Amino acid sequence: MRIESITAAGFRSIRNASLNECGELNVLIGKNNSGKSNILAAIQTFFEFFTLEGRVATPSPRLNSDNDWHQKDIGGQINISATLDLTPEELDELKESIATEAPQVRNALLSADLTSFITVELSFTPPPRTVGYISLIRFGGPSDRDAGIIYSARTDSATQIAENLTILEESAEIIELIDRISTDVDEDYWRRLRDYGQIPGSARYAPTRMPDTLRTMARSAPNLKEFQASCRDYYDRLTERIDAVGRQELDAPVQTFSGSATVIPEYVTSVVRKIAELRVHSLSEQRNPIGQKEASRILKLKTSRGQGDVLRGIQSVVAGLLGVQIDAFSSDTPQPSRQTRTVRPDGIPAELDVDDFLVQLNGSGIRESLRLILDREFERPDVLLVEEPEVHLHPALEIALMQYLKTISSECQVFLTTHSTNFLDVGSLKNVYLIRKEAETSIQRVDVDEAESSIPEELGLRLSSLFMFDRLAFVEGPSDEQILRIFAEKLGINFAQASLGFVTTGGARNFTHFATSSTLSFLRKRNVRTLFILDRDERNARDLEIMREKVEGLSEVRLLDRRELENYLVCPTALARYIAIKSGGKHNPSADQVAAEIDNACDDLFIVAVERRVLKHACRPIIPNRESVLRRGSLEFETALRAELESTKEKLDSLLAELSDVIATENSNVQADWDRKSHLVPGDEIIDRVFSRYGMRFGKKRDAVEIAQIMTRDEIPADIRETIANLVI
């Protein structure tokens, strides 16, 4: 039996949402406070109901707070339903149990072409008298509405069942206490029993507060003997009451496969017990520290006959994933530490070691990984719920742990929430769900196959970039992203809050590869806004127009107003401070001195600005068109090829003929715009020339980021401020 789908309605942040087509490993991604944990809580709540073996209704279940109701609206019910995929053996067993108890439907049932799914719905009435109950069990999945009802109940039926259960539980509890009183209480305890209403403890029981009924009986009795006689009479009345409740039929009938009924069919109880057999283990965000119980369990494996292979298997898994050896030993210390030791049943303290050190002396990443691995290896659950397994893990451990979860998911169905891109990018994930919350939590199953087919592999786009963000900014290099993030922080703009991610293209020359219609169409369908932020370099208005036409309706293109992002770092005051830092105080120029050096560097680079513009014009690609040769019609191959090569040569000759005019024109254009010279020439070369005046060189990867970090908010130019602000609008 495994989970095919889960639907929750009216539960916490979830008005109505479904986790459909669940697989072996199910990854829930989304921003903070989107409702990921509530989805896991819905799964956990569903299965916790069935830990009360055989019950179809129960009073005061786990959901009894206003906060559990969507928007605290306790006017309606919470409904949590699960579609479960049965094995062929489980399905046959269910059909046979129904047919045995209702033989009149045997032929129809056994001949029916039923799917392997059953859907079970739980309903919870609102506080203060919360009742949880099975409102529906039917054959089929979410879309199989007419496959056949196995059981259904209304609220009035469930309330009666729950009230009867309360009577039975309370009566059974008092009967147990009366049994204790008859054996454990003597004259020495009579005064405490009568005056304080407390039943003393024993080797088997802890001290217990008496119920009000028994306490009243104790106070009215003149002595212990009379009290015990009253208890025996009360015992008989309770036994009769339990028997009467057990035989009582429901006032409001329930619906079964064979029609209405006033008692719960045994096959319904069997289904409930079968679901209760599923072992569900939850690792919440707040996890217990490793070491308390694990040392004792490992030590027990070491000292128990026939458990050596189990221990070696666990140690092998840990060593393979984490690269550490774990073991447990009896401690010589008489008193166990609260954090690292636990006392075995024989009274010997146990210690858990990781590579010969107490587990508590290891890093949090190892401890968190051990928490998950040992829980799974010890508990062997059928369903594992994990919240944010990446907490405290470095990337290598994240990847190792994700591979472990993928491996065990063939035996144990896994549901996990994560913010980590490493968990999403590990590859071969087929069940990824995007969780969003605006007014309420919504769930979108991500079509990973579509994403992989829509995004060319050579682009190197990580899957997380496609699904973890609402906005994507394509920038040319890693330092561009870092500088923009630093500037945004100084401007008080929160990229994380805006769910903005960055993709590095490796340069503007790769614009065409990243701006493919399949990529941008897929992102647009996912409501991901995209924007290309490109260096201006030597591009003009026509170049920008061509780029915008290519992505029209799919994305946006923004050319920097200055030649490249490093030109925004050409700030005299900031560079003066950084030169002092970089030189270790050896040089301490004023802002005016640095401004003069910047001006001189720009003048030295005048010819570079001209040359770059000429090269853009003269070195544009001129390539013979092979398609014109292939589509040559009746022409001979050699004739068509020669014609194409001649045409290409003519274009090159034309460039050569006009070269002098191009140089003169670009020289004039640069001169006409020279009042903006620090915007026109390469910014990295300006800074490098300034640094060289002080015996230093400019390293783009390191220095560019560090200069941005020491710049003040007021030193960030207005046009780049506008660009950054537009990223989150």
N, C-alpha and C positions, 0 to 999 in steps of 0.2 A: 504494500500500500504506500502510495506517495501522493504528494500534493500536486494537483493539476492547476488549481486556481484558488484564490482567496478574495472574498469581497467583504468590505466593511461599510456600514452605513450608520451615520449618526454618532460615530466614534471619534472623540477628540477633534483633531483638525480635519477629519475625513467626513465629508457629507455623504458621498457615495463614490467609491473607487474600487477598482479590481486589479489584482495582480494575476494576469492570465498567462496561459501556456507556460507554466513554470517548468523548469528543467532541473538538471542535477545541481548546477551551480547558478545561483540567481543573485545578481549584483544590483543593488539599489543605489543610484547616485543622485545627487542634488545638493542644493545649497543648504546652509544651516537653517534649522527651523522650518524646513519644507514638509516635514511629516514622515521622514524615513523611519525614525524610531517608532512612530505610532503604527506603522504597517507591521513591523516586527512584533509590536505589542499586541496587535490584533491576532496574529498567528499564535502567539504564546497564550493569549486569553482563550482562544478557541480550544486549544488542547488541554489547558489547565482545567477546563470544565469537565473533561472526561477522566481526570484523575479520581473523581468521585465515582468509583466503578459501578456501572450499571444504572446510574441515575439519568432520568430524562428531564428532571427539574430539581432545582435546589434554591433554598432561600439564601439571601445575603451572599451572593457570589463575589468574585474579585472586583467587579464593577459596582461600586456603591458610592462614588463621589460625583458631585456636580461636574467636576473637571473632566470626567470621562465622557460626558455628553457633548456633542458638537455645539460649540458656542454656548455651553452651559444651559442649553435648552432642554429641560427635563420634561417637556410636554409629550415626548414620544419615546419610542424604544430604540435601543441599539441592536443592530442585526449584524452578525458576523457569520458568513457562510463559507464553506470550503467544498470544492469538488475534489474527491479523492479517486485516484486511479487504482483499482483493485487488480491483484494478480488473477489469472484464470481460476486458480484454486479458491481464492477468497470469494470470487463472484459465484462460483458453483456452490460453495458452502452456504452463502447467503440465500441463494435461490432455493436450495434444498431445505433450509430451515424454515423458510416461509411456506413452502409446499407441504412440509410435514405438519405444521401447525394449522394451515388452512388448506386441506386437501382438495377443496372444491376449485382452487385456482391452479392446481398443479399443472395440468395440461397447458393452460394458457401461459403460465409463467415459464415453464421449461422449454416451450417452443418459441418463446418471444426472442427476437433478435435484439438483444440488449447490448449497449456498449459496456466497457469495463468501468465506467464512471458511476459513482454515486455522489449526490450533493447533499450536504448536511448543513442546516441553518440553525444557528442559535439566536435567541432573542433575549433581551434583558429589559425588564421593566424599570422605570425610573425610581430614584430614592423617594421617600425614606424606606419603603418596604420593597427592596429590590429582589426580584426573582429572575434567575437565569434558567432557561429551558430550551429544549430542542423543539423548535417550531416546525421543522420539516426535515424529512429524509426521503429522497426519491432517487430513482435510477436516472442516469444521464448526467451530462454536464450543463454548463450555463445555458446553452441553446436548446437543450432537449427537454422542453417544458412538459411534453406529453408522454414521457417515457414510462411513467408509473410511480405513484406515490407509495412509499413504503410505510410512512408514518407522518402525521401532521397533528398539531395540537394548537388550540387557541389559548389566549392568556388565562381565561377562567379555568380551563382544565389544568394548566400548568400551576396556577396559584393553589388550587386544591391539592395537587400532588406535593407541592413544596410545603404547604401547611401540614399535611400528613407526615412528611419527612421530619419536620420540626418536632411534631408530637413524638414521633418514634425516637428521634435522637435524644430529646430531653428525658423521655421516659427511660430509655436505655441507660443514660448517664446516672439518673437517680437510682435505678436498680443496682448499678455497679457500686454506687456509694453506700447503699444499704448493705450490700454484701461485705464491704469493707468494715462498716460499723459493727456488723455481727461478729467479725473475726479480729479486728485490730483495736477496738475501743474497749477499755476496761474501766474500772472505777476510778483509777488514777487520772484518766483523761476526761472523766465525766464533767468536771467543773469547766474545763476549757471548752468542751463541746457545747455545753449549755450557755456559758457566759459570753464566749467569744465567737461562736459559730464557725469553728475551724476543726476539721478532721485531721488528726495528727498524721505525720508521715510514717512510712515504714520502709523496709528494705525494697519493696516493690513500687511504692507510691510516694510522691511528694505530698507535703501538706496541702489540703484542699479546702477552699472556702465552701461552706455549706450552702445549698440553695435555700431560698427563703422558706419554702414549704417545710423542709426538714428542720430548719432552725426554729420555726414556730412550734413544731411538734416537740422539739427538744426543750424549749422553754416551758411548755405547758405540762410536760411529764414530771412527776415528782421524783423519779429516780431512773437510773439507766435501764433497769428491767422493763419498766412501763414504756420507756421510749422505744426499746427494741421490739416490744409487742406491737406498738403503733406502726413501727417501720414494716413489720411483717404484713400487717393488714394493708398498708399502703403499697407494698410490693405486689400483693395479689391483685389489687385494683389496677396497678400499672400494667401487669401482665395481661389482664383482661382487655385493657385499653389497647395495648399493642396488637393483640389478636384481632380486635374489632377493626382497627384502622387497616390492618393487613388485608382483611376481607372486604373492606368497603369499596364499592364501585364508584366510578366518577359520575358526578352530576351532569357534567358536560362531556359527552363522548369525544374520543379522539378518532381520527381517521387512519385506517390501516390499509394494507394492500387488498384485503378481502372485504373492506367496508368499515362502518363505524363500530367502535368497541368501547366498553366502559372499564376495561382493564388493559394494562399495557402488555402487548404480546411478548412472548419470550424472545422471538427473533429480533425485536427492537432492542431488548436488553443485550442480546448477543452482539448486535452491531456496535452498541455503545462500548461494550467491553473490548471489542476488537480494536476500536479506535484508541481506547485507553492503553492498549498494549504498545502503541507507538511511543518510543522513547524520544522525547523532545528536550533538548538542552539549550539553554540560553546564556550567552555571554554578553551581559549588558555593558554599557560604556563605563560604568563604575564597577570594576572587577575586584574580587578579593585578592589580596596579595598572595603570591605563590609561596609555598613552604609550610603552611599550617598543617594540612592533611596529607600533602603529596609525599612528604618524607616517610610518614608512617605506612602509606600504601606501597611505596617502593620497597621499604624494608620488609614488609609482609610478603611481597613477592619473592624477595631474596631468601626468606626463611621458610617458605611454604613448599612442601613437596610438589614437584611437577609444574611449578610456576616459573622456572628458569627461562624457558623459551619466551614466555610473555614479557618478562623483564628485558631480556636481550632484544626483543623486537622493539620495545619502546625506546631503549637506549640507542638502537640503530637508527630509528626515525629521527630522534633528536640530533644525533651526531651528523647524519646526512644533511639535515636542513640547517642546523645552526652551527655546526662545526665544533660542538662542545660535548663533553662526556658528563653524564649525570649519574649519581649514585646516592645511596643513603646508608647511614651508619648509626649504631647505637652510640649515644653521647655519654661521656664520662661525667658530664656536668649533672649534679643531682636535680637542680631546678631548671626546667626548660624555659627558654626565652619565648616570649609571646610571638615574636615575629618569625623565628627560624626553626623552632622545634615543636614537636607535638608528642605527647606521651602515648606510647603503645598500650594496648590493653594489659600487657604484663607489667606495666609500670616503668619500662625503660624508655628514656627520652630518645627521639630519633632526629637526625639532622640530614638535610638535603644538601648535597654538594654539587657544584658545577665546576668542572676542571679543578677539583681539589680545594675549592673555596666555598664557603657557605653561600647559598643562593642569594641571600640578601646583600652580599658584597659584589654581586654582578650588576651590570648595567640594566636600566629599565627595559631596554629593547629585548634582551635575553629573557628577562623575567616575564614580560608580556607575551612573548612567543611561547615560552614554556606553559604559561597559563592556558593558552588555547590548545596546544598540542597535547598536554597531559590530560586536560579535561576530555578531549575527544578519545584519546587512547584508553583512559580509564572507564569512561561512561559508555562509550560505543553507542551514541544516540542514532536514531533513525533520521532525525531532523535536527540540524544545528543552526541556531540563530546567533549571528555575531554582529555586534555594533562596532563599527570603526576599528577593525583589527590593526590598522596602521599606526595607532596611537603609540608614541615613543619608539617607533621603528625607523631605522635609516633605510634608504632605498633598497640596498641589497637584501636586507631582512624582509622588506615588504614583498619583493619578488619571490623570495624563497617561500614565504608563508602563503602567497597566492598559489604557487605551484602545489603546495601541500593541500590546500583547500580543493584545488581542481582534482588532485589525485583521489582524495577521500570521497569526493562527491559522487563517485560511481557506487559507493556503498551507503553514503549518508547524504541526504538532500540538504544543501547548504543555502541559506539566505543571509546575505550580509549587506550592511550599509557602509559606504565609504566616501571619503572626500579625496582619496589618493588617486592621482593620475596613474601611478605605477600599477595599482590593482586593476585599473581599466585597460591599460596598455599592454598587459602581459600576453595578450593574444588568445585566440581560439575561444573567446567568450560568445555564447549564443543567446544568453538570457540576461540582457541588461535593461534596466527600467529607470527611466528618468522621472524623478519625483519633483513636482513643482507645487508651490503654494502661493496663491494670490488671495482670493477670499477663502479658499479651502484647498486641501491637498488633492492633487490629481496625479495619475500614473500614466506614463506613456511607455509602451514597450518599444525599445529601440530596435530598428531593423538593421542589425549588424551586417548582414549579407548585402543589403542595399548600400550601406555606407561604404563597404569595401569595394563594391563594384563602381560606385560613383566617384571615389577618390583615387586617382592614379597612384599606384604604389610608390613610384619614384619621387613623389612630392615629399614623402616622409612625414605626412600629417599624422599625428597621433590620434587614436580614436577618442581620447579624452578631450581633445580640442574640439571635436565635433559635437560632443554631448554634455560637457561639463560647463559650458559657457553660453551666455545669451548674446555676447558680442565677441567678435574676433578682429584683431588688428594685425594685418600683415605688414611686417617691417623687414628692413633689409638685413640687419645683423643683430647678434645678441646684445651688443653694447647699446644699440638703438633702443631696445626694449628696456634695458636697465636705466638709461638716462630718462626715458619717458616716465618710468615708474618713480624715479627719484623726484623729478619735477612735479609729478602729480601729488606725491606725498607732501611736498612743500606748499602746494597750492590747496591742500585740504581736500583733494579729490580721491575718492576711495574706489580703485579699480575692482577690488574684490567684491565690494558691495554691489557694484554695477554688473558683476559676473562677466568681467572682461578678461579675455585671454589673448595671448600673443602667439603669432606664428612667424618664424624666421624664414625668409625666402632665400637668403644667400646672395641678395643683390637684385637690383632693378631688372637686370637682364633676364631674370627668371619670372618676371611678371606674367608673361604669356602662359607659362606652365601652371602657375597657381590660379590664374584667372580663367581656367577652363569652365565652360558652361555647366558640365556635370557636377563639378565641385560646388560652384556657387549656387546652382539650382537646388542641390541637396541641402545646403546650409539654409537657403532661403525657405525651403519647405519646412525646415526645422525651426523657423522663426529666429534664426541666428543672424544678427546684423553684422555685415562685414565691411571693412574699410582698409584700403591700401594706403599706407603712408610711405611715400617714396622721396628720396633725395631729388632735388631739382636738377642737380648736375648742369648739363647744357640743354636741358629740354626747354621747349618754347610752348606757346599756347596751342599750336597745332598738335604737338606731341601729346599734350594733356587731353585734347579733344578726342584723339584716336583711342587713347586708353579708356576714356569714359564711355566711348561708343561700344567698346568690347564688352564692358560689364554692365551696360545700361539695363536698368530694371532689376539687377541682381546684386550689385555692390556699389561702393563709392571709391573714388580715387582722389587723394589729396597730395599734391606736390608741396614740399616745404617751400616757404618763401625765400629761404636762403639755400645756398648750393647743397649743403648737407647738414646733418644734425650737429656735427662738430662746430659748425659756424656759430651755433647758439652758445657755445662755450667761450667764444672769443669776447670775453668781458674783462676789461683792464683791472678792475678791483679784485675780481675772483682770481684771475691769473696771478696777480701780484701776491696774494695770500698763498696761493698754491706753490709758487716758486720758492717762497720762504720755507714752506713745509718740505717740499721735495729736496731742496738743497740742505736740509737740516739746519737752517738758520745761517748758512754761509752767505746767502744773498737775501736781501730784504728790500727789493725795489718798491718805489711808490707806484700808485696807480697811473700817475702821469707818465712816469718813465716807461711803464709797460705799454701804455697807449701809444707812445712814440715808437716803441719797438714794433707794435702791431702795424702801425702806419707804414713803417719802413719795410716790413715783411711783405705787406700787400703790394707796395710799389715794386719790390723785387719780383713778385709773382705775376705782374701785369702780363708778361709775355706768355706765362703758363695759362692764364685765363683765355687769351687769344688762341693759343695753340689747341686747347681742349675744344673750343668751339669749331675751329677749322677741321680738326680730326673727326668730330661728330658728323660733319657734312661730307668730308672726303673719304672717310673709311666706313661708310655705311655698306652693308652687304650687297654685292652685285654678283649674282650666282646664275650660271646658265640654267635655263628652265628645262628639266628633263621631260616634263609632261608635254611640252610643245613638240618635242622630238617623237615621243611615243604616239602622239595624236597627229602625225605628219600626213595622214591621208595617203595619197598616191605617190608622194615623194620617196625617193630612195633614202635609206637610212643615213648614209654618209652625207648626202646633200642637205638633209634636214639638220643634221648635227653641225655641219659646217656653218649653216645659216645662223643657228642659235649662238654658236661661239663668236661669229662675226658681230652679231647684235650686242653680245656682252662686251666685246672689245670696243665697240663704238661708244658704249656708255662710259667705259674707263677713259677713252680718249677725250670724251666730253669733260670729264672731271679734270683731267690734266690741263685742258685748254682754259678752263675757268678758274684754276687754282689761285692764280695771282689776284684775281678780282675777289675771290672768296676771302683770302687773307686780308686784303685791304678793307673789305666790308666788315669783317668781324673785329678788326682792329678799331674801326670807327665806332662800332656798336659798344664795345667794351669801354672805350674812352668816353662815350656819351653817358654811360651809366656808372662812371667811376666814382661818383660821390657815394656809392654803396659798395665800395671795393671790398670791404670785409665780408660782404655777403656773396661776392662773385667768385673769389678765388677759393681753392680747396681749404677748408677750415683746419684739417689736420696738418697741412703744410704751414699754415700761418702759425699755429701754436708751436710746431716743431722748430721753426726759424726763431721764434721768440725764445724758446727754451735754449736753443743753441748759443744765444748771446750770453747765457749764464752757465755754459758748459754742460748742458743736459740735453736729453732727447725725449721726444714725446712718444709714449707707448699707448696706442689707441685703446687696447683692451683694458688696461689698468688705469691710465691717467685720465681718460675721458670720463669714466665713472666717478673717480675721486674728485675731479673738478666739479662735476655736477653736484656731488654731495656737499661741497663747501659753499656752493652758490646760495645766496639768500633768495627769498621769495621775490623781492624787488628787482633782483638781477636777472630774473627769467624774462626774456623778451615777450612782448605782448602777443605776437603772432603765434608763437609756440604755445602760449597759454590758451589761446583760442582753439588750437588744434587738439590739445589735451582735453579741454572742456567738452568739445564736440564728441569725444570718444564715449562719453557716458550719458549723452542726451538721447 
